């Protein structure tokens, strides 16, 4: 996007002022995108309660998902190549209703496995006969 804008400024005979304005706009977009990404990362949270798991996320629209332990069909941990390199993993809880599936991304890999085990154990204890 930056290269295309620079080409258009150059092609239309824009001088130093036009190039500086394009560079300032590009830097503003990069800073805003970085800020939104950081806010998105910080917005993820979860809490284990007695009978359910609460997952919350969202910057502009806050979302709260409550997953009863007895409704969990299975819990898995995934880590792609980049996630493994960074030492993080994603925990996914699957239920019969796709709307209540929940994901907790960016957990340290050492914490993801024990969390999966705790959730699976609580799900088995509170199984609702699905």
Phi and psi in degrees as a GROMACS rama.xvg file:
@    title "Ramachandran Plot"
@    xaxis  label "Phi"
@    yaxis  label "Psi"
@TYPE xy
-66.118  -41.2708  UNK-2
-66.8926  -40.0533  UNK-3
-63.1712  -44.0586  UNK-4
-62.6528  -41.9567  UNK-5
-63.2723  -40.0442  UNK-6
-62.8654  -44.1575  UNK-7
-64.9758  -38.7167  UNK-8
-62.7784  -45.2836  UNK-9
-65.3473  -43.3611  UNK-10
-64.2788  -36.052  UNK-11
-89.0589  12.6567  UNK-12
73.6955  20.5199  UNK-13
-64.7702  142.352  UNK-14
-90.9902  -156.411  UNK-15
-66.7616  -33.536  UNK-16
-65.9018  -45.4637  UNK-17
-63.9403  -41.0337  UNK-18
-65.2831  -40.7766  UNK-19
-65.6205  -40.1044  UNK-20
-64.2823  -41.1198  UNK-21
-65.1106  -41.6529  UNK-22
-64.314  -40.4531  UNK-23
-64.8665  -42.3461  UNK-24
-63.6277  -40.9061  UNK-25
-64.482  -42.4  UNK-26
-64.9015  -38.3648  UNK-27
-62.2542  -42.9908  UNK-28
-63.7628  -41.5575  UNK-29
-64.3442  -43.6143  UNK-30
-65.585  -43.9934  UNK-31
-64.8074  -40.4093  UNK-32
-64.4131  -40.7648  UNK-33
-64.3495  -41.4506  UNK-34
-65.0059  -42.4094  UNK-35
-65.1923  -38.3968  UNK-36
-64.2437  -41.3853  UNK-37
-67.3012  -41.5655  UNK-38
-63.5624  -38.6408  UNK-39
-63.1772  -40.6859  UNK-40
-64.995  -41.9646  UNK-41
-73.0212  -19.9698  UNK-42
-76.5169  -17.3631  UNK-43
-73.0641  134.416  UNK-44
-156.451  157.691  UNK-45
-147.946  155.895  UNK-46
-143.543  131.65  UNK-47
-91.7221  119.384  UNK-48
-108.644  -176.715  UNK-49
-60.8727  -44.6446  UNK-50
-116.325  -6.45903  UNK-51
-153.938  170.656  UNK-52
-114.996  133.271  UNK-53
-109.366  129.435  UNK-54
-123.443  131.536  UNK-55
-130.98  145.247  UNK-56
-163.314  169.278  UNK-57
119.265  142.799  UNK-58
-104.248  -62.752  UNK-59
-79.9762  -36.2166  UNK-60
-123.25  112.941  UNK-61
-80.6737  131.785  UNK-62
-121.11  137.566  UNK-63
-126.052  122.212  UNK-64
-117.627  128.931  UNK-65
-112.136  119.575  UNK-66
-114.734  109.536  UNK-67
-65.3638  136.637  UNK-68
-57.4316  -37.7009  UNK-69
-67.807  -17.4256  UNK-70
-93.7323  -6.82048  UNK-71
-71.7208  127.228  UNK-72
-87.4848  -45.9208  UNK-73
-157.992  158.71  UNK-74
-125.662  130.831  UNK-75
-131.93  159.202  UNK-76
-117.39  128.709  UNK-77
-124.157  148.576  UNK-78
-150.963  111.687  UNK-79
-73.9597  -177.125  UNK-80
-60.7445  -48.2307  UNK-81
-66.6363  -39.0216  UNK-82
-63.9794  -42.2792  UNK-83
-62.9695  -40.348  UNK-84
-62.5216  -35.9023  UNK-85
-85.9271  -9.1353  UNK-86
78.5853  28.4068  UNK-87
-123.211  168.572  UNK-88
-150.5  166.977  UNK-89
-118.702  130.425  UNK-90
-102.879  128.062  UNK-91
-119.893  131.78  UNK-92
-107.516  125.128  UNK-93
-108.99  135.498  UNK-94
-125.841  174.658  UNK-95
-66.1435  -34.5352  UNK-96
-95.4538  118.629  UNK-97
-61.7377  -25.0197  UNK-98
-66.8062  -23.3455  UNK-99
-101.766  6.98885  UNK-100
-62.4729  143.761  UNK-101
-133.029  150.274  UNK-102
-131.412  135.617  UNK-103
-120.562  98.5855  UNK-104
-88.8927  161.164  UNK-105
75.3306  18.7752  UNK-106
-76.3602  144.796  UNK-107
-57.7068  138.469  UNK-108
-57.21  -33.1666  UNK-109
-68.8055  -24.7995  UNK-110
-91.6046  -22.8724  UNK-111
-67.3649  -44.1162  UNK-112
-62.1783  -51.8412  UNK-113
-60.7395  -35.9523  UNK-114
-63.4152  -44.51  UNK-115
-58.3419  -44.5432  UNK-116
-64.0371  -42.4972  UNK-117
-63.255  -44.678  UNK-118
-65.3462  -40.6681  UNK-119
-65.1067  -41.0844  UNK-120
-64.2804  -45.214  UNK-121
-65.4968  -34.963  UNK-122
-65.1737  -40.899  UNK-123
-66.9627  -38.5851  UNK-124
-65.8791  -33.9275  UNK-125
-108.705  22.92  UNK-126
-54.5742  134.92  UNK-127
-102.324  20.8735  UNK-128
71.4173  37.212  UNK-129
